[in-house]
Amino acid sequence: MKHIVDNVNKLELTFKTIDLEGRVPATDSIEFLSVEEPYREGRRYSPFVRVRYALNGIKQDKAFPLDVDKGIFLSIDDEVLEERLRPIAPKIVEILQEHAWQQNVERKDSIKMTLKEHIDDISNLLKQGVFANERERTVSDRIVNRLLQALEWPIFTPQIVIDEYAVEGRRVDFALCHPESTPRVFIEAKRVGNIDKGIKQLFEYAFHRGIPIVVLTDGQKWRFYHPAGEGSYEDRMVAEIDLIAEDGEECSNCLDRYLNYEAVRTGKASKVIAEDYRLIVSQRKIEERLPEIWGELVQEKNEYLLLAMMDKARDKVGHEPTEEQIVSFLKNLSVPSVKPTSVPKIVHEKPKQDKKKFTLKRLRVTMDDGEVIERKNGLTTFIEVIEKLGIERVKNLNLIRNTIPLISTSKDPTHAQHQLGEYYIVKRMSTKNKKRILDRIAKELQIDLEVEIVDKV
């Protein structure tokens, strides 16, 4: 880290160095070493950075100037060199954005603790009615500004956080900007309890300027919109929080997700709200189609649905109902049509480093003589174990599966069966149910079997 005094502007700047070695491909004789970013009072001072490099293995005193916002190198007089450097600039910008985001993630816990404390305090003031009769300006000054500062916005820099931003002869309460004077977020503040007023006006402002994030708040409730979406204003609402009704940590997560200064500055917040909007649209479509899906499952007499009902009935009462009983019951259920009226809840959790992947399962059976049977799929193991135990012996237990005998000497035209010589064995079952049947067979035959469900490898 270097400290340099800018004698022209009388500013003291700090340059932070980000390593590039091995992260950016070399260009012929040029190797990119590092980037130096100018900071003033803890914040990046300008979009212009210096890219240090080595030429033929020798570190140079000069540096390539780079405009991070535009993603281009500046003042390159050699046209050939400029052409060679053109594809490198976006790669370096991407590294800088990732670095900034990672720094923000590392600070997030401490930031969110501070933010949560602010939210809890504001929540208590709202409960006491402190803001009940206050004007919109008071909500802006004492709630919105306070939370923006906790979200690391430089609220005293008028080119970044603009109060009363002028749009088409009207004004938006807040425009959050990056670069300076270029709005990325509009926030409209209303008196407490008046949040439903002003949404049309706010959207008109956003459309005029192509703003990716719009926020409407009365201090207590906060609504986040993606104006580029389709449908009514309500259809484009991505999230809503209530500082009184909801947990402070949950409110903190939402505010940090869409309004954190670094997330907005790097464009991360715009991408996230667009992704969340697409997820909500898909959730709404699913909700609307669920009655239709359910009806088709019942009409088709879906085997897995019937099997689940049979298993649960046997667990509860010790007997399996007939297929006709289940189908009749399901058809008589009243399933109301579903029309979403609110925003589906998206739970935002911290990213987990070691996320477990879904793994397929199979059976492993240890016979009473110590032999282990574990084939590539559960059905093959299931059939082989029955064959080892004696298929006629198991058949004589008269077990029922899917309303028909587990083992029979005649093929059933309505059920999937595996043929083994003259015998037909019901085969469409989950691995869990295969284990359950083998456990039951072992108990009925009074033999020792160890049946396990294991991961496929």
ChimeraX attribute file (.defattr): number of C-alpha atoms within 10 A of each C-alpha:
attribute: neighborCount
match mode: 1-to-1
recipient: residues
	/A:1	11
	/A:2	10
	/A:3	13
	/A:4	12
	/A:5	11
	/A:6	10
	/A:7	8
	/A:8	6
	/A:9	7
	/A:10	8
	/A:11	11
	/A:12	14
	/A:13	20
	/A:14	21
	/A:15	19
	/A:16	15
	/A:17	17
	/A:18	16
	/A:19	14
	/A:20	19
	/A:21	13
	/A:22	10
	/A:23	13
	/A:24	16
	/A:25	13
	/A:26	15
	/A:27	13
	/A:28	9
	/A:29	10
	/A:30	16
	/A:31	21
	/A:32	24
	/A:33	19
	/A:34	20
	/A:35	25
	/A:36	20
	/A:37	23
	/A:38	24
	/A:39	16
	/A:40	14
	/A:41	9
	/A:42	9
	/A:43	13
	/A:44	16
	/A:45	15
	/A:46	15
	/A:47	14
	/A:48	18
	/A:49	21
	/A:50	19
	/A:51	22
	/A:52	21
	/A:53	23
	/A:54	18
	/A:55	13
	/A:56	11
	/A:57	10
	/A:58	11
	/A:59	15
	/A:60	11
	/A:61	8
	/A:62	11
	/A:63	17
	/A:64	16
	/A:65	18
	/A:66	21
	/A:67	16
	/A:68	20
	/A:69	14
	/A:70	12
	/A:71	18
	/A:72	19
	/A:73	21
	/A:74	12
	/A:75	10
	/A:76	13
	/A:77	8
	/A:78	8
	/A:79	9
	/A:80	9
	/A:81	11
	/A:82	15
	/A:83	11
	/A:84	11
	/A:85	17
	/A:86	13
	/A:87	12
	/A:88	18
	/A:89	18
	/A:90	17
	/A:91	14
	/A:92	22
	/A:93	19
	/A:94	14
	/A:95	17
	/A:96	19
	/A:97	18
	/A:98	14
	/A:99	13
	/A:100	15
	/A:101	17
	/A:102	12
	/A:103	12
	/A:104	16
	/A:105	16
	/A:106	10
	/A:107	11
	/A:108	17
	/A:109	11
	/A:110	11
	/A:111	18
	/A:112	19
	/A:113	15
	/A:114	16
	/A:115	27
	/A:116	21
	/A:117	15
	/A:118	18
	/A:119	24
	/A:120	19
	/A:121	14
	/A:122	22
	/A:123	20
	/A:124	14
	/A:125	14
	/A:126	17
	/A:127	14
	/A:128	10
	/A:129	12
	/A:130	11
	/A:131	22
	/A:132	13
	/A:133	11
	/A:134	13
	/A:135	13
	/A:136	18
	/A:137	14
	/A:138	17
	/A:139	21
	/A:140	23
	/A:141	12
	/A:142	13
	/A:143	20
	/A:144	21
	/A:145	20
	/A:146	18
	/A:147	24
	/A:148	20
	/A:149	15
	/A:150	23
	/A:151	21
	/A:152	16
	/A:153	22
	/A:154	17
	/A:155	17
	/A:156	11
	/A:157	10
	/A:158	14
	/A:159	18
	/A:160	21
	/A:161	23
	/A:162	22
	/A:163	18
	/A:164	13
	/A:165	17
	/A:166	14
	/A:167	13
	/A:168	8
	/A:169	6
	/A:170	10
	/A:171	16
	/A:172	19
	/A:173	19
	/A:174	23
	/A:175	26
	/A:176	29
	/A:177	21
	/A:178	19
	/A:179	14
	/A:180	14
	/A:181	15
	/A:182	15
	/A:183	23
	/A:184	23
	/A:185	23
	/A:186	24
	/A:187	21
	/A:188	23
	/A:189	27
	/A:190	23
	/A:191	21
	/A:192	20
	/A:193	15
	/A:194	14
	/A:195	19
	/A:196	11
	/A:197	14
	/A:198	13
	/A:199	16
	/A:200	11
	/A:201	13
	/A:202	20
	/A:203	18
	/A:204	13
	/A:205	20
	/A:206	23
	/A:207	12
	/A:208	10
	/A:209	13
	/A:210	13
	/A:211	20
	/A:212	22
	/A:213	25
	/A:214	23
	/A:215	23
	/A:216	22
	/A:217	26
	/A:218	24
	/A:219	26
	/A:220	23
	/A:221	18
	/A:222	20
	/A:223	18
	/A:224	22
	/A:225	23
	/A:226	26
	/A:227	25
	/A:228	15
	/A:229	17
	/A:230	12
	/A:231	9
	/A:232	9
	/A:233	14
	/A:234	14
	/A:235	20
	/A:236	20
	/A:237	23
	/A:238	27
	/A:239	23
	/A:240	19
	/A:241	20
	/A:242	18
	/A:243	22
	/A:244	18
	/A:245	11
	/A:246	12
	/A:247	14
	/A:248	22
	/A:249	16
	/A:250	17
	/A:251	22
	/A:252	24
	/A:253	19
	/A:254	19
	/A:255	20
	/A:256	23
	/A:257	18
	/A:258	22
	/A:259	23
	/A:260	24
	/A:261	23
	/A:262	20
	/A:263	22
	/A:264	21
	/A:265	20
	/A:266	18
	/A:267	15
	/A:268	17
	/A:269	23
	/A:270	21
	/A:271	15
	/A:272	14
	/A:273	21
	/A:274	19
	/A:275	14
	/A:276	16
	/A:277	24
	/A:278	16
	/A:279	14
	/A:280	21
	/A:281	19
	/A:282	12
	/A:283	15
	/A:284	19
	/A:285	12
	/A:286	14
	/A:287	17
	/A:288	15
	/A:289	13
	/A:290	15
	/A:291	16
	/A:292	13
	/A:293	13
	/A:294	15
	/A:295	14
	/A:296	12
	/A:297	16
	/A:298	18
	/A:299	12
	/A:300	10
	/A:301	16
	/A:302	13
	/A:303	16
	/A:304	14
	/A:305	13
	/A:306	21
	/A:307	21
	/A:308	15
	/A:309	16
	/A:310	21
	/A:311	17
	/A:312	14
	/A:313	14
	/A:314	13
	/A:315	11
	/A:316	10
	/A:317	9
	/A:318	10
	/A:319	12
	/A:320	19
	/A:321	18
	/A:322	13
	/A:323	18
	/A:324	12
	/A:325	9
	/A:326	17
	/A:327	17
	/A:328	11
	/A:329	11
	/A:330	18
	/A:331	13
	/A:332	8
	/A:333	8
	/A:334	8
	/A:335	13
	/A:336	8
	/A:337	12
	/A:338	14
	/A:339	11
	/A:340	14
	/A:341	9
	/A:342	13
	/A:343	18
	/A:344	17
	/A:345	11
	/A:346	12
	/A:347	9
	/A:348	10
	/A:349	8
	/A:350	9
	/A:351	8
	/A:352	7
	/A:353	6
	/A:354	6
	/A:355	7
	/A:356	7
	/A:357	6
	/A:358	7
	/A:359	9
	/A:360	11
	/A:361	18
	/A:362	24
	/A:363	24
	/A:364	22
	/A:365	21
	/A:366	16
	/A:367	18
	/A:368	12
	/A:369	8
	/A:370	11
	/A:371	9
	/A:372	14
	/A:373	16
	/A:374	19
	/A:375	16
	/A:376	13
	/A:377	15
	/A:378	23
	/A:379	20
	/A:380	16
	/A:381	19
	/A:382	23
	/A:383	18
	/A:384	15
	/A:385	20
	/A:386	18
	/A:387	14
	/A:388	9
	/A:389	15
	/A:390	11
	/A:391	18
	/A:392	13
	/A:393	13
	/A:394	18
	/A:395	17
	/A:396	10
	/A:397	14
	/A:398	13
	/A:399	15
	/A:400	12
	/A:401	19
	/A:402	23
	/A:403	16
	/A:404	17
	/A:405	18
	/A:406	19
	/A:407	27
	/A:408	20
	/A:409	14
	/A:410	12
	/A:411	17
	/A:412	13
	/A:413	7
	/A:414	7
	/A:415	15
	/A:416	15
	/A:417	18
	/A:418	17
	/A:419	17
	/A:420	13
	/A:421	7
	/A:422	9
	/A:423	16
	/A:424	19
	/A:425	24
	/A:426	22
	/A:427	21
	/A:428	18
	/A:429	18
	/A:430	16
	/A:431	20
	/A:432	14
	/A:433	14
	/A:434	22
	/A:435	22
	/A:436	12
	/A:437	16
	/A:438	18
	/A:439	17
	/A:440	13
	/A:441	19
	/A:442	18
	/A:443	12
	/A:444	11
	/A:445	12
	/A:446	9
	/A:447	13
	/A:448	14
	/A:449	18
	/A:450	16
	/A:451	19
	/A:452	17
	/A:453	15
	/A:454	15
	/A:455	12
	/A:456	13
	/A:457	8
